[in-house]
Amino acid sequence: MQGTCAIRMSDPSFLDKPLLKVSRPVAACSRCRTAKIKCDGKLPACSACERAGKTDTCSSSDEFPRGKERSYVGSLETYCERLERKTAELRRRKELLSGGAGGIIHESSITSASSAGPIAHAHRQEVSNIDDLVGDFGYLSVSATSRDFQGITSNTSFANMLLSVSLNEQIPKLSPRPLPSRPEISPLIQHYFDIFYAQLPFFHETTFWASVDSVYQNGAHFAKPFDNWIVRLVLAIVYGSMSSTSMDSNHRKALSLVQDALQYAEEVLRPGSLVGIQAIMLLAQYSLVDPAHFRSWYLVGMAARVLVDLGLHQDHHAEAVSSVEQRDLRRRVFHCVYSLDRATSAALDRTFSFSGDSVNVALPSASRADQNYIFSHSSEPAWSVVRIRRILSAAYQEKYFTATEPSSPTPISTWILCSQAAEWFNNTPKTSSQYLPLLYRLEFLYTTIIILSPSTRYLPSCDYTKLLIFNRCIDYAHQLHRIHESRTWLPILTSLDIMRIYQVSRRFINILTQNIDLLVSLVPATPQVPDHFPHPPPLELEDCLQCHERAVQFLTHVSSLLEYGARKWSLHSLSQDFVKLSASVRGQLPTPTVTYDPTLGTYAPEVPAILPPAVFQYNGVTFENSSRENWN
C-alpha cells in the first residue's frame, strides 16, 4: 500500500487529476438507513442496494440532501474543474506577458501583448479596474464610518488621520493674510524652482502656472482645491526657507499660508490618485523647512504607501495608461517619493518605506518635461540625485538590514559601492547653477560616509578605511559650513541637512574616540591599500596632515550648524546632545589660543600646528621635511 502511494505521489499527473475517493460515507442511503444496516457508500450504488436489485434507486435518488455523500463528491469534482480552467487561463496569460528569460515582465513585451488579441485587451482592462478598485478601497477604508463602535465619527477621514499623525505641534492661529500680489510672488516662485523643484520635480511646471492663473484670476472663482493647495504651499516653502529664526516674519507668513491651505485638506489629501500623492509631497517638502510643526518621515511614508497601492512602483502597472505624458508623470512622482524616502529614512536611521527589490520603474525623460513652455527647467539634476540615492539605498540596506554573519574586515562590496559613488560624482551634469555642484558634492560625501561607516555587519579594521571616514566627515562639515556662512546660499539648507550633520558628527566622534592615536598622530598615518581592494577611494597626503587642527575645526563647524538648527527650527536636542558627546573628544585635542592678528586687526583663535617629523614614510616613499611651509 505504501509502495502504491509512493508511485502515485511521484507521478506528476497525480496532482493534476487527484483521485476523488471518500474514506467513509458522509451519510447512509435511505434504504440502508431504514433497514438499519451498514452502508459502505460504494458508487454508483452501495453493495446492499446492488444485491437487492435497487441500483437505480440508490444512485439516482433525490433522497440524499445536498452536502451528503454523493453531493460532496460532485462538489469536489466541480471545484477541481473550476480550478483547472483558472490554471489554464493563468498559464495563457503568463505566456502573453513573459518578456524574456526568467519570466521578467518588460514594457516592450506588454506593448506587443497589447495587440495580441482579446485576451490581452481583457487583461489590460482588468489591470485598470484593479487599480481603480484599490484606489477606491484605500479611500473607503479610511473614510468609512461605523455605527457599531463608539469613538468613530464622520470626521474620521484620510486627511484627518494623516494630519493627526504627522502634526508635531499645533499651528498657532494667526490673523488671516491675503495672498501676496502677483508681481510679488514671481521672485518667490523662481526661488522655489531654482532650489526645491530642481531636486524634486513631482509636478509639471505648466500645471503649476495654470494653477497660479486660476488662483489669481477672477477672484479664484474657477480655482480647484488643488490649485489653492499647491500655490499656497509653494509660497509657504519659500518663506520657510528664507526664515532665519523661529516665528520671525517669514516664518509667520509661511504658517499663515499653511493654515489657509489646510482648509482644502479634505479635497486634496485623498488616496487613490496622483494628485493625492502630489498634495502629500508638498506638505512633506514644507516639513523640511518647518520640522517643528510637521514630521517629514510620517508624511513621506504615507506618500510611499499610497504610491505602492496605486502600483506606481512597477512600470507594467501603467499599461492601461495611453498618454505618454501621464506615464512620464507617474515616473516623476515615483522617483521623487523614492528619493525623499531614502534621504529621510537614512538621516533618521529608520527603515525604508518599501524595498528597492520591488521597484521596476524607468527614469523619466532627461529632456525638458514641458516642451511648450520655453522657460521650463530641466529635470536632469533631480534624476542625478535619484541615481546617488540608489547607491545610498543599496549601502544602507546591505549594512543594516541584510541577514548575514558579521565580519571584521571591510567587505569588497563596500569598495565597489564607493567606486560607483565616485563614478557618479565624476559624471554629474555640468550646470550653470551655483547651487547644484555643491549639492552634488554633499550627496557624494554623505553617501561615502554611510558606505564606509561601521555597522552591525562589520567593524572597519583597516586603517585606510578609518582615515577615509575621518577625512570625508571633515570635508562634509566644511562644505555644509560654506553654505551656512553665505547669505546667498543659506536658504538651500533644510532640516534634513541638520539631521545629516548630526548623524555624521556621531560617526566622527565614534571613529575618533576609538582610534585617536591613529588619526591625530604626529606621524602621518597612511597605510598601504591592500591589493585585493578594487578601486579604493584616493587618500591624498594633505588629508593626513594637521589632523588635530582639522578635527577641532570639524567640531566648531558642527557646533555652529547645530546652533543654527536650534535657532531656526527649535532642534535644541540635537545641539545639546552634540555638546555632551563631543566633551570627551575635545579634552583630548589641543585647545586653541586667542592671538592678535595684525593683518586683520582682530583677535583670532590659533590651533597649534602638528608638523610631520623630519623623516617619515608615506605609501612606501620616504620624505624628509622639518618645515611646515613645504606642506602648504
Secondary structure, DSSP 4 states (H G I P E B T S, - for coil): -HHHHHHHHHSTHHHHS-----SS-SS--HHHHHHT------SSS-HHHHHTT-HHHHHH-TTS-TTSHHHHHHHHHHHHHHHHHHHHHHHHHHHHH--SGGG---HHHHHHHTTS-HHHHHHHHHHHHHHHHHHHHHHHHHH---SSSTT--TT--HHHHHHHHHBSSPPP-----PPPPHHHHHHHHHHHIIIIITT---S-HHHHHHHHHHHHSGGGTT--HHHHHHHHHHHHHHHHHH--STTSHHHHHHHHHHHHHGGGHHHHS-SSSHHHHHHHHHHHHHHTT-TTTB-HHHHHHHHHHHHHHTTTTBGGGGTT---HHHHHHHHHHHHHHHHHHHHHHHHTT---SS-GGG-B-PPPPSS-S-TT-TTPPPSHHHHHHHHHHHHHHHHHHHHHS-----BSSPPHHHHHHHHHHHHHHHTPPP-S-SSHHHHHHHHHHHHHHHHHS--SSB----HHHHHHHHHHHHHHHHHHHHHHH-TTTGGG--HHHHHHHHHHHHHHHHHHHHTHHHHT-SS---PPPPTTS-SPPP--GGGGSSHHHHHHHHHHHHHHHHHHHHHHH--HHHHHHHHHHHHHHHHHSPPPEEEEETTTTEEEEEPPP----SEEEETTEEEE---SGGG-
